């Protein structure tokens, strides 16, 4: 369960950052996410990887749906968590 919570946290950071900086490019967002992951002081490499994967999916969703609310994007994101984790395990 912890891994899913951390993934939602990373996605939320992306959505929030994109909301405040709508023209932010991939590098900017991931620099911000890298700091967020570091600040979480996570030792488990799988959780770190999951957070980065979550951020990537969230960035894609935010760019594809710029007019959708952060709350709605988070709901949609939560539905995608199992497929993100499955992709990581491949």
C-alpha positions, 0 to 999 in steps of 0.5 A, a space after each residue: 500500500 505504501 508504494 501506491 501512496 507514494 505514487 499518488 504523492 508524485 502524481 499530485 506533485 506533477 499535477 500541482 506543478 503543471 497547474 502553477 507552471 502550465 508551460 513547464 517542460 519535461 525537464 523542469 517537472 522532473 527536476 522538481 519531482 527528483 527533489 520531491 523524491 529526495 525530500 521523502 528520504 526513501 531508501 527502497 529503490 522500487 518505491 523510488 522507481 514507482 514514483 518516477 514512473 508515476 510522475 511520467 504518467 502524470 506528466 503525460 496525462 496533464 499534457 493531454 488533458 490541460 483543462 481537466 481539474 487536478 482532482 479529476 486527473 488524480 482519480 484517473 491516475 489512481 485507476 492507472 496505478 495497477 498498469 504502471 506497477 505491472 509495466 515496472 515488473 516487466 
